[in-house]
Structure formats: C-alpha cells, structure tokens
Amino acid sequence: MCLTGFKGKGYSPEFINNLRAITGRLRGPDGDNTGITVVRGPDDVCAKCPHLVDDTCDFGGKVEQLDERHAKALDMKEGERLTWHEAKKRIAGGIDDSTFDHVCESCYWKFFGACKSALHALHKTTLPLATFLLAATGAWTAFAAQPQSGTAIEPLPADAARVALMKKSKSKTARVVKKAMDAIDAKKFGTARAAARQIQSDPEFADYGLWLDAHSRRLEAMEAVAEKKNRTAAGLGARVATLLIKITAQMPHSPFLKKVPEEIALAELVEADALAAKRRATQAIGFYERAFARLGTFEKVLPGNLAGFSVSCNAIKGRKASRVQTESCRAWLTKFLTIYSKGSEELSALASNWEEAREAVRPLAVPATYTQNYKAPDLDQTSFDTAIGLYLDGKYSKAIKAMQQFVDEYPRSIHALRARFWLGQALTQEQEHERAKKVYDSLVKESPLSYYGLLASISIAQDIGKLISDKFPDVQSSDPALMPADLMHLRRAEKLVAEGATTAAALELREMRPRDYAASPTLLYIAMLANDSCNHTLSFQLLTDLFRRNHAGILTLFGLKLIFPSTFLTEIRKQAAEQKIDPLLMLSLVKQESAFNAGAVSSSGALGLSQLMPFTATDTEPGVARAEILDPETNLRIGAKYLRKMLVRFNGNIALSLAAYNAGPAAVDRWVRDGRSSRGLLEFIEQIPYKETREYVAGIIRNYFWYTKLMSGEAPKSLGMFWNVYGPPVTPAEGTAPPTPQI
C-alpha cells in the first residue's frame, strides 16, 4: 500500500475510503476480535488501489518481497486465521529494531520513520489500530491526518492562512535546520555539525541532517585548504561522500538527491587541492578529473582549483608512468580554453604554474552577436508577419482583414494577443472606433496583466488598476487530490517556512508537481509558500496555471504581489543608484531575466540574477571570476553597469538598450540601420526578429508598469519614457563618445 502509493499514481479517494472503513472496524469497540485471514497476493486493503489491474499489482516484485519478509518474521502462513488482538501481539513479539530494517528494506515509507515509531508505540502497549497508526511521525502522520475525499479542509482568506501557518506549523526540528543553516553562513561549522546530528535523529528531516553535516564539512575543508591545513581538509572532505550516499540509498523523497553529485564533486575538488598542496600530483589529478567529469558545468570551479590542477599537471610532465594523465591534462586544458574568456582569472590560474597552458592561452574570439538562430517559422508566424507587414505599410483595410483571419484561424497561437491588439490599431486607423473598442475590451478582460492587455487598456483610456481587488482571496492548505509525495513535501515546507528556513522550504516546493490535479485554492496556497520561500519560478508557474483557469484570486492585490515580488530590492536600489538608473527598471529586468533565482544558469550559459554571459561580465568588470558571477551582489553590480553601458550607447533609449542587453548591441545596431526603429516604440518591438528578445522587451515594459503602480500607487504617465532619447536613436560613430544620459 505505502510503497505503491508514494512512488506511483497516488492514493485514489476510493482506496482511502476503503482503508478508512477497514481501520474503522479495527478501532471499533469489538475491533480486537475482528478475524483476519492470511492470503497471498492482493488483499482487502488493495481492493481499490489504482495500481491493481486484474488482481495484479504494478509493483508486484517489491510488494511480494515485503510480504514474504513480514510473513517469515511473524511466522504467518497462507490460510491461517487470527484475530486483530493476536496479530498485534505477534507484531510486537516478531519485529524489533534489529529485524525492522531487513523486513521493511524495500518500502519507501520506511525512511520517514512512521512505521518504526508506530512499532515502538506497539511495544509499549497494545493499542487500537487508530492510535497505533497515529503514533507514527513524519510524512505518514501528515498524510493520515489529511482529510480525504468528501472532507476537504475549509478555505481561508490568504492573510488568515498565512497567520495560521506561522502558528500551527512550528517545528523544533525545522528550527534546528534554520540554526544549522545560519551557523554555516556564519562559518561556525562545529555548531552546524552538532545541529545536523540532532536533526538526523528526527526521521522526518533526517536527510537535512545528513546534507547539512556534509555541506558544513565541505566548506570547512575549503577554509582548511586556504589556511594550508591540508591533512584536516582531506579528512573533512573524505567524509562528505559517505554522508551524501546515505541520502541517495535511503531517502528517495529527498530534495537533495539532485544536488548530491555536485556536492560530492566540490568535495573532491577540496581533496584534490589538499593533495596538490602536498605535491601528490598523481592522486590530485585523479580527484580533479573525477570532480570535473561529475560537475559537467564549471560555474562553481574556482580559480584556486584550476591553479592546483595546473601545478599537478605541470609536476607530472615528462614522467613515463604518467603519460595517460598528461594526455588527460591536455584534454581538459582544451576544454577550459573553450569555456573561459581572455583575461579571466581562471585562464590566468591555469597559466600561472603550467608551461603548456601558458603557451596555449590565446585571446578567444567573442561573437559579434549573442543571439539564437531560429528554425523556419511556422504557418501562424508567416501569417502574422504578413498581417503586421500590411499595417506597417499603411494598408490598414487589408491589415484588418488579415488580422481578423489570423485570429479566426489561429486562436491559440502564441501570436494571438499580438494579432488582436494590432487588429484594434488597424480598426482605429480606419476610424472604426466602436469595433476597435470591442477588441480592446476583450483583450483587457481576458489578459489584463499581459503586455498587450496593458496596451489595450491604454488605447481605450481604461484604468486597468480598477480590475484589481483589495480583498484577500481564499486559499486551501491541502487537497485530497495531492499525491503522497507532494503532501509530504508540502508539510515539510510549511514547517520550514514557519521557522524562517526559507531556502530549505524552496527545495521542498521545487519537488512538488501539483499543477495538473490540485484545486485552485490549493495551488494559490502553494504559490504563496513558494513566494515566501523565494522560489519564484514555481510561484510564477502556478500563477500562470491559475490565470488560465480564470481564477479570481489572481486579480487581487495579494495575487499581484505574488506575480511582481520585490526580492533583492535593497541591493537593486543600491546598484541602480551607483549607475544612476531607475531601480524599478532594474527590478523589472531581473524579474524577466531570472525570476529572482540567484543560481539561474541558462542553456546558453548566462548566469545569475541578471543573466550575464561570462565574457560580458569579464568585459564589463575585468578580473571577475566565473564563480563570483553567481554571487547576487556581484551579479547585480555588473548587470547594472552593463545596462548603463547600453543606455549610454543608445542615447538613453530604454527599449533599444533592453533589446541590446538581451540580443547584443551589434544586433540592435543592425535593426536601427534596417529602419526598424523609425516608426516608434510599439512598431519597433513588433519588428524585433527574435521572439525571445521581443517578448523580453515587452515583458520588462509590462513589469515596470505594475511595479510602479504597486510601489507608488500610480501608473507611469506614459510608456513614451521607453522611447525617449538624448539624440537620434542611432549607434554613435566609431571612436566618438556619446553624451551621458540622465536616466
């Protein structure tokens, strides 16, 4: 039952109701006298299980192993009959801590501690089944206490739900998790490890204990290497893998599973550095190579790691026994030359101690454009291009026909909102104002928070802010449709949020997959938790789903603050002031670039909050190490400098500067030369040939509008500010310095 429900399709309402009926009988006044018959294969408990097909279990092999081991431990035989009272006595006498791990080895729920806690309770006293089950702690308790089909938790207004969360979800262990994390941040590694050992004794959060123990050891080992305490570093690093492997072997629910390979690799780098410092080059190279291969990407490889690698590779030069390692060193050098840019600290570190690397390091060609090549356009793209071309040529009557045809033929196209807005514009040009107003009204009603909904509201002088309610929407802290794994992650996240351990809560929520089946109030509750734990990517995904469901909770002040959070605003204001740019423009850019994920790494290699390409970062601020780019303060500082650089280059034209930030200034120069900027802001955006860049610029304009309204209570007076220039919107002549705009 537990095995299949947790990892598979979940517990169906019918299954839960059947189980409740059985346990109801056993907990009744005459429950101890209830007769039980031992059978092979599916039994009464399995009757409504979604994994049971034609009396065959999808997880048959593991379930049969569980059954056989329980039967042997309890000396049970097929066909045997006994009462529930006799069964409890046999469990208490046949299974103890020494046999439990073997009997329950293949059951996923074993690792939550639920069954062992219940077993301990049974050893102390003979209890009715209800108390026996509810003695269990951790995820099973959370699930068992969850109201099932037909007994939903009452919705609460979002503000009341947040207050209730902070009161009811307090957890001593979650508090210790926060303590351990704070200790790590303060570099009090001994305190962190002591807290981690305490956490390991609680089955619900045992994986946190193992992870925090390992993580603190790795960071302390890095400090030891820096202080040349290499033996201490090696000892600390060697223990990391042992702790982390326990998570992979015993805790399939853990949010740390995906992080384990990287953490082991970083620990291997520390061990390699310690070996390199002790001049044990051959062993060091082995650790370096394993770490590099395990990482795959190199954002967290430090210049110091590469310096140690270069020392070791240089040390084995000419040794016959090390010929294979020498070739491997060269292969990695070739790899690094394609990753790190000219003048980077990483290449300098490689060249500092390795003669062969010094000869190989040459200036790398930096691409003139940073854009993406797109496949041939689809039919809807071609159709829209034709329609917008007619509008730009001033053929408004034909444009109306083409846009209307597009809307009719491609109602679900990604260009549908664009086509409807430009249909309204063409109708306006032809003086068909009533018809245009209907188009704009429908856009505002259906998509008020989109860029095109915003433009439509401006076109009919409608205050879009009046659509936003100040009433808190109802949220629901649970849902019978949640899968057991999702429910477990949700309950742990609640406890972590209540204790301020938001980084850990974000990890839990990242593991959830509730979007397809949970009720809207529950999705909004999870979005609230995701926002409170700074997991804005998940929050935005859930809010997008809720908008598609037309959920009223989105168009509220509460919903608006979830969609437009102000994370990192203090640091953004600081860096924006240094560069004399509007902080809300920078905030809008960061939301669009990374959804406030400081560790974001794009498929093209852009890093951090401002999504900086490494060569752009080193060009803007020479000497910055690749690993430093992921630091929020460093990233925002360089991102603000680069945005300022684009604003200067394009004479204060914000739209052109944003396009250049995303697609590269050379691409925007080309578009200006092609005349794409000759018509105005809206026409320029529509003529951006790259979908990503077009949506990027439009998204930031939309973000800026709503951030301004949230922060000041007033909307921007005009979007024309995005097209204001201090001189013509053209690239300055080569060799001349443009005037500095006062943004």
Secondary structure as UniProt FT lines:
FT   HELIX           2..7
FT   HELIX           13..27
FT   TURN            29..30
FT   HELIX           31..33
FT   STRAND          35..37
FT   HELIX           44..46
FT   TURN            47..48
FT   TURN            50..51
FT   STRAND          52..53
FT   TURN            54..55
FT   STRAND          56..57
FT   TURN            58..59
FT   HELIX           60..74
FT   TURN            78..79
FT   STRAND          81..83
FT   HELIX           84..94
FT   HELIX           97..103
FT   TURN            104..106
FT   HELIX           108..112
FT   HELIX           114..124
FT   HELIX           129..134
FT   HELIX           138..144
FT   TURN            149..150
FT   STRAND          156..157
FT   HELIX           158..168
FT   HELIX           172..185
FT   TURN            186..187
FT   HELIX           189..200
FT   HELIX           203..205
FT   HELIX           206..226
FT   TURN            227..228
FT   HELIX           230..250
FT   TURN            252..253
FT   TURN            255..256
FT   HELIX           257..259
FT   HELIX           260..277
FT   TURN            278..279
FT   HELIX           281..295
FT   TURN            299..300
FT   HELIX           303..315
FT   TURN            316..318
FT   HELIX           320..322
FT   HELIX           323..339
FT   TURN            342..343
FT   HELIX           345..352
FT   HELIX           355..360
FT   HELIX           379..392
FT   TURN            393..394
FT   HELIX           396..409
FT   TURN            411..412
FT   TURN            414..415
FT   HELIX           416..429
FT   TURN            430..431
FT   HELIX           433..446
FT   TURN            448..449
FT   HELIX           451..459
FT   TURN            460..461
FT   HELIX           464..467
FT   STRAND          474..475
FT   TURN            480..481
FT   HELIX           484..498
FT   TURN            499..500
FT   HELIX           502..510
FT   TURN            515..517
FT   HELIX           520..532
FT   TURN            533..534
FT   HELIX           536..548
FT   TURN            549..550
FT   HELIX           552..554
FT   HELIX           557..563
FT   TURN            567..568
FT   HELIX           569..579
FT   HELIX           583..594
FT   TURN            595..596
FT   TURN            598..599
FT   TURN            603..604
FT   TURN            608..611
FT   HELIX           614..620
FT   TURN            622..623
FT   HELIX           626..630
FT   HELIX           632..649
FT   TURN            650..652
FT   HELIX           654..663
FT   HELIX           665..673
FT   TURN            674..677
FT   HELIX           681..686
FT   HELIX           691..712
FT   HELIX           719..722
FT   TURN            734..735
//
